[in-house]
Amino acid sequence: MKVTVNVDCTPEEARAFIGLPNIAPLQERMMKELENRMADNLQNLDPETFMKTWLPLTMESWGEMQKMFWGQMQMGMPMPAGATEKDSK
């Protein structure tokens, strides 16, 4: 035996009928707080701050990074036959 019950109600009415709490005010407060935080963080995306954060402060830093990169690359490469470490520097 099959019984089918169709209920025509809104989600708010269904929550109230089941006894679930109304979280709409909480959700509104949380979304407003999220919006405020996102607006505050957008100030960090100005070009000057972005460049200071993502790029090296001086060209010396860039040169040091290149030296470190090439040093790591050379450590992973085998030396040619007959070559010494002195030759590779």
N, C-alpha and C positions, 0 to 999 in steps of 0.2 A: 504494500500500500504506500503510495506517495502522496505527500501533502505539500502543496506549494502555497506560500504566503507572500503576497506582494505588499510592500509598505511604501507609501509615497510620502516622503518627508525630506527635509533639508538635512545636511550634515549636522547643523547646530541642533536641530530637533532630535536627531538620532543620538548625539552625544548626551543630551539632557535626559533622554529616555533611559539610556544605559547607565547613566550616573557618572559619566566622565566629566572632569573639570573643564571649564572654559579657559583655554590658554591664550586666547586672542590678545588680551591686554599684555601678557608677558611677551608674546611674540612681537608685538608692536614696540615695546621698550627695547627688546634685544636688537631688533632691526634698526632702530634709531641710534643705538649705541654703536652698532657696526658701521652705519653710515658716517657717524661722527669720526670714528677711528680711521676709516678709509680717507675721509677728507683731510684729516691731519697728516696722514702718510703721503698724500699727493704732493705736499709741500717739499718732500725729500726728492721729488723727481725733477726739480729744476735743473737745467743743464750744468750749472756750475757744481752743484753738489754731486750730480751723477758723474761728472768727469773726475772729481777729486776721489770719489769712492772706487771707481773702476780702473783708473789709469795710474801708473806709477807717479810718484811725486816729482822725481827728477829723472834725467836721462841716465844718471849713474845706476839707478835702480833697474832701468831697462837693460843696461849693459851687463849688470850682474845676473839678471835673469837669463840673458842669452848665454853667458858663460856657463851657468849652471846647466842649462838645457844641452849645450854642446858637449859639456863634460859627461853628462849622463848618456848621450848618444855614443860617444867614443868608448865609454866603458862597456857598452853592449856589443861593439863591433870587434871582431877578431883582428889582430895585427897581421900585416902581410908577412910572409915567410922571410926571415933574415932581418926584419926590422926590430929595433929595440924601443923601449919606452922613451928613451932620450930623443929618438928620431921623430916621435909623434908629437912632441911638444914644440 
